[in-house]
Amino acid sequence: MFSEVDFEDIRPYNEHEINPALLRIIADPLFDKILGFLFPNEDHKLIRQKLATTETAEDFQLHFMHPLVNSILRQTSDGLTFDGFDRLSGETPYLFIANHRDIVLDSAILQVLLFDHRYSTSEITFGSNLMINQFVIDLGKVNRMFKVERGGNKVELIHNSQKLSAYLRYTIKHKKTSLWIAQRPGRTKNGYDKTEAGLLKMFNMSGDKDFKGSFGELNIVPMVISYEYEPCCSLKIQELIKTMENGSYQKRPNEDLMSIVRGITQAKGRIHMSVGKPVTEYLGAIDDNDTLNNKLTKLAELIDSEVYAHYKLWPGNYIAFDMINESTGYSTHYSVEEKEKFLRYMENELREIKGDRKAVEKLFLDLYANPLINANRFRKS
């Protein structure tokens, strides 16, 4: 059994820790670079003064993170759309289980939209592999991020999973606070958004009710984000190529930080976020008499179905599918100009990737075609 004291090393900062962390943040030279890129026309002295007197995570999000994310969207996207937020209740804490395409922006955009719809923001998973220095740790923890341990031996993995499961349930039931967690470890790199049954098994570790009762009290809601241009596309293709060549992929030093920066700064095209139906609405489709593993697999499939029911498909998804199949079956979903633009984008993303050209192009096209393939499969099932 875990209690509140057991979560000291993974929780976000408490209120009395916020201001000291913000003072460390604004004293770091890296903060100047962030201000220069994201707030080029703002008075940086005033921003620093405001942060120096900020005492709560809510005020930090309101006065810094909310305008910061909106600044990123103005500079690097062609607009943000959304739907489904009317499915939520301001009285209910949710466990948002989300597809994962960008390290930072997936959850950051959710916080903006929750705030804009007058809901409380959520806590956010923070992989221990990303906690590379005090600046990043401080920035994450003042932004309501909690640590998820990565790696370890078998005994450590089981313990960490039990502890994380207990923290999620404690946060929902006792803190009455929502949480964001990805449907799988790491970002999707092949366009195939799939909920891992192992993640759901971790959720269930802390349950003291039957299957439906344990999952029902977590108030799980699928969350779907769709980018017109895949964040860190070329880096994802490069990783897939190296994995195919070597059987595995070893990250370079600071590669995660590089992915964070590129994901924030590169062009994203249009972005759409959608809130799916709460899991409680389809738990009834699971057979009480089935085995636990089969129940977890069925629940993962139901969540995946909800993800693809709400995934926003862009012209590039249809173009990639037609190119792979050497067809024009989806030509009504894009124009000649949009196809030419997509081809230029593909050429630009792949120009520095070494390897067999056909194999590289196939991985790129799969990344964009798979959301359409899965949408068709799940929407018909």
Residue pairs with C-beta under 8 A, 6 or more apart in sequence:
1 166
2 162
2 163
2 166
2 167
2 170
2 206
4 170
6 163
6 166
7 163
7 166
7 167
7 170
9 147
10 146
10 147
10 148
10 149
10 163
10 164
10 167
11 146
11 167
12 57
12 123
12 141
12 142
12 143
12 144
12 145
12 146
13 21
13 57
13 141
13 142
15 55
15 56
15 57
17 141
18 54
18 55
18 56
18 57
18 60
18 142
19 52
19 53
19 54
19 55
21 138
21 141
21 142
22 51
22 52
22 54
22 60
22 138
22 142
23 52
24 134
24 135
24 138
25 31
25 51
25 135
25 138
25 139
25 142
26 48
26 51
26 52
28 135
30 135
31 135
32 44
35 42
35 44
35 47
36 44
37 265
38 68
38 71
38 72
38 75
39 47
39 67
39 68
39 71
47 64
50 63
50 64
51 60
51 63
51 64
54 60
54 63
54 64
57 142
57 143
57 144
58 121
60 142
60 143
61 111
61 115
61 121
61 143
61 144
62 115
65 108
65 111
65 143
66 111
66 112
66 115
69 105
69 108
69 109
69 111
69 112
70 112
72 105
72 264
73 79
73 80
73 109
73 271
76 264
76 265
76 266
76 267
76 268
77 267
77 268
77 269
77 270
77 271
78 228
78 268
78 269
78 270
79 270
79 271
80 109
80 113
80 270
80 271
80 272
80 273
81 270
81 271
81 272
81 273
81 312
82 113
82 272
82 273
82 274
82 275
83 272
83 274
83 275
83 310
84 274
84 275
84 276
84 310
85 113
85 114
85 117
85 119
85 275
87 221
87 275
87 276
87 277
87 278
88 94
88 117
88 119
88 221
88 275
90 118
90 119
90 120
92 219
93 171
93 172
93 175
93 176
93 177
93 178
93 179
93 219
94 122
94 172
94 178
94 179
94 219
94 220
94 221
94 278
95 168
95 172
95 178
95 179
95 181
95 203
95 218
95 219
95 220
95 221
96 110
96 122
96 178
96 179
96 180
96 181
96 220
96 221
96 222
96 223
97 181
97 182
97 183
97 195
97 199
97 220
97 221
97 222
97 223
97 303
98 106
98 107
98 110
98 180
98 181
98 182
98 183
98 222
98 223
98 224
98 225
99 106
99 182
99 183
99 188
99 193
99 223
99 224
99 225
99 307
99 311
100 106
100 182
100 183
100 184
100 186
100 187
100 188
100 193
101 187
101 188
101 225
101 227
101 230
101 231
102 187
102 225
102 227
102 231
102 232
102 263
103 130
103 187
103 256
103 259
103 260
103 263
104 260
104 263
104 264
105 231
105 263
105 264
105 268
106 182
106 225
107 122
107 124
107 125
107 180
109 225
109 271
109 273
110 122
110 180
110 223
110 225
110 273
111 121
111 122
111 124
113 273
114 120
114 121
114 122
114 178
115 121
119 178
120 177
120 178
121 144
121 178
122 144
122 177
122 178
122 179
122 180
123 144
123 145
123 146
123 171
123 177
123 178
123 179
123 180
124 140
124 143
124 144
124 145
124 146
124 179
124 180
125 145
125 146
125 148
125 179
125 180
125 181
125 182
126 140
126 141
126 145
126 146
126 147
126 148
127 147
127 148
127 150
128 147
128 148
128 149
128 150
128 151
129 150
129 151
129 256
130 136
130 140
130 256
130 260
131 137
131 140
131 147
132 254
132 256
132 257
136 257
146 167
146 171
146 179
148 164
149 156
149 160
149 164
150 185
152 160
161 202
161 205
162 205
162 206
164 202
165 202
165 203
165 204
165 205
165 206
166 205
166 206
168 179
168 181
168 203
168 206
168 218
169 203
169 206
169 207
169 217
169 218
171 177
171 179
172 178
172 179
172 217
172 218
172 219
173 217
180 223
181 199
183 193
183 194
183 195
183 196
183 199
183 222
183 303
183 307
184 194
184 195
184 196
184 199
185 196
185 199
187 231
187 232
187 236
188 194
189 236
189 239
189 240
189 367
190 236
190 240
190 363
190 366
190 367
190 370
191 230
191 366
191 367
191 368
191 369
191 370
191 371
192 370
192 374
193 224
193 304
193 307
193 308
193 311
193 371
193 374
194 300
194 304
195 300
195 303
195 304
195 307
196 300
197 293
197 296
197 297
197 299
197 300
200 215
200 296
200 299
200 300
201 296
203 214
203 215
203 218
203 220
204 211
204 214
204 215
204 292
204 296
206 214
207 213
207 214
207 215
207 217
208 214
209 216
209 217
210 288
211 286
211 288
211 292
211 295
212 283
212 284
212 286
212 288
215 279
215 283
215 299
216 279
216 280
216 283
218 279
219 278
219 279
219 280
220 278
220 279
220 280
220 303
221 275
221 276
221 277
221 278
221 279
222 275
222 276
222 277
222 279
222 303
222 306
222 307
222 310
223 273
223 274
223 275
223 276
224 273
224 274
224 275
224 276
224 307
224 310
224 311
224 312
225 271
225 272
225 273
225 274
226 271
226 272
226 273
226 274
226 311
226 312
226 313
226 314
226 371
227 268
227 269
227 270
227 271
228 268
228 269
228 270
228 271
228 314
228 315
228 316
229 266
229 267
229 268
229 269
229 316
229 345
230 236
230 367
230 368
231 262
231 263
231 266
231 268
232 259
232 262
232 263
232 266
233 349
233 364
233 367
234 349
234 350
234 352
234 353
235 258
235 259
235 262
236 367
237 349
237 350
237 353
237 360
237 363
237 364
237 367
238 353
239 249
240 363
241 353
241 354
241 355
241 359
241 360
241 363
242 249
243 249
244 359
245 355
269 314
270 314
272 312
274 310
274 311
274 312
275 310
276 306
276 307
276 309
276 310
277 306
279 299
279 302
279 303
282 302
282 306
283 299
285 298
285 302
286 295
286 298
286 299
286 302
287 294
287 295
287 298
290 298
304 374
304 378
305 378
305 381
307 378
308 371
308 374
308 375
308 377
308 378
308 379
309 375
309 378
309 379
311 371
311 374
311 375
313 333
313 371
313 372
313 375
315 333
315 334
315 335
315 338
315 339
315 342
316 334
316 342
316 345
316 368
317 368
317 369
317 371
317 372
318 330
318 331
318 333
318 334
318 372
319 330
319 334
319 338
319 339
319 342
319 368
320 342
320 364
320 365
320 366
320 367
320 368
320 369
320 372
321 329
321 330
321 368
321 369
321 372
321 373
322 328
322 329
322 330
322 331
323 365
324 362
324 365
324 366
324 369
330 372
334 342
346 361
346 364
346 365
349 364
350 360
350 361
350 364
353 360
